[in-house]
Amino acid sequence: MARNVVVIGAQWGDEGKGKVVDILSSDAELIVRFQGGNNAGHTLVVDGEKTVLHHIPSGILHPGKLCAIGPGVVIDPEVILREIDALKARRLLADDRDLRLSGSAHVIMPWHRALDLAREESRGGARIGTTGRGIGPCYEDKAARSGIRLADLLDRDVLREKIARSLPEKNVLLAKLYGKEALRAEEILDSHLAYGERLRGYVDDIPRMLGRMEKEARSILFEGAQGALLDVDHGTYPYVTSSSTVAGGACAGAGIGPTRIDTVVGITKAYATRVGAGPFPTELHDEVGRRLQQVGQEFGSTTGRPRRCGWIDAVALRYAVRVSGIDGFVLNKLDVLSGVHPVKIAVAYRLAGEKVFEFPTSVKALEACEPVYEEMEGWSEDVRKARKMSQLPAAARRYLDRIQELTDTEILMVSVGPGREETIRIKNPFD
Ligand code: IMP
């Protein structure tokens, strides 16, 4: 039976969605991205070879699978073209029809990148720590109804007019407010018409395609970017990204009704990480935090920035489960915790002398929260060869059981290493 599955991050992004989507892609016929842009980055290791993708769903590594980018995504044409070239150089994406891009997806223009960087610079100590890819400014223009969509790159007159309407205002901001160089309309018009020509064959109507796949009872996998706690409405605002990263975002961003989603899978690491600024109650500033960063190779695949590391947070996970309706978790990077004694789980926060079990909606309150930890015995064994739960050390199994109990959510899969095969599969969300 066909099933439609949404995969999202349940923390602050970088949970390892790429590997999970790559694995689950074998059960889906179409893999769709629905929000975010090239602020995301998936590092995939297949047969020992590393591939980093920012725009294109990880499903593209499976020849013959359809991959789509929905209207809710923002696309940097130069970046996606580079990805297409890199895939082709590895003899992937042999058939261009396997990649479909929504003509309604908004385009990240050079002024979006320039403004993102200039604003961050001007914020000084109050910066958000964005990826600098122009994501926020692009979504702003979309909401302001002045954005440029992918289909606009296919029409010289439309693109010229839209650039002429946008650029003067952006140049005032760039040159007058931020003291940066103004951008030139003609150059942008020429380069973007050229991008449009190269992308023309990929442009499609994604919601219509989803409707067709549904009618034909074919399974669809919706691939989220970033994580629930970076959601523009439900995350730690303003330290968030500019899109809906919760599971509901899949419906709005791809163009499918909520009644058509069968299962929501949340991805979490065995610990927690965050890149950029913003509250992170379980953050570690000690040897354990440094160890997680080194062993877990916690450096951004988009910006290379070191990720802040800390203990897993059951309060935050319960919140993510609630706002996204997560049916089951995939827990990644269990191997990174081998040799850490004891292991800790935040089960509540202490706020103004009170114990709280709900994730606060205000950043100020969250900043004031002290985690209440439950300590558990760690394990020293290398777990990378485990393929069944029974092959894990008893302490690791107890740790996983406790996470399930505290979040009232089952674990469907456990990743014990970066490779595709280094995975314990308990339950397939497509079954
Ligand atoms: P932006 O999405 O570039 O505007 O960045 C806003 C915030 O989201 C910053 O804290 C970024 O570090 C964070 N962020 C954006 N994309 C990702 C991601 O893919 N993984 C983790 N953090 C991200």
Boltz pocket constraint, residues with backbone or C-beta under 6 A from the ligand:
constraints:
  - pocket:
      binder: B
      contacts: [[A, 12], [A, 13], [A, 14], [A, 39], [A, 40], [A, 41], [A, 128], [A, 129], [A, 130], [A, 131], [A, 132], [A, 133], [A, 134], [A, 135], [A, 136], [A, 225], [A, 226], [A, 230], [A, 239], [A, 240], [A, 241], [A, 242], [A, 275], [A, 276], [A, 277]]
      max_distance: 6.0
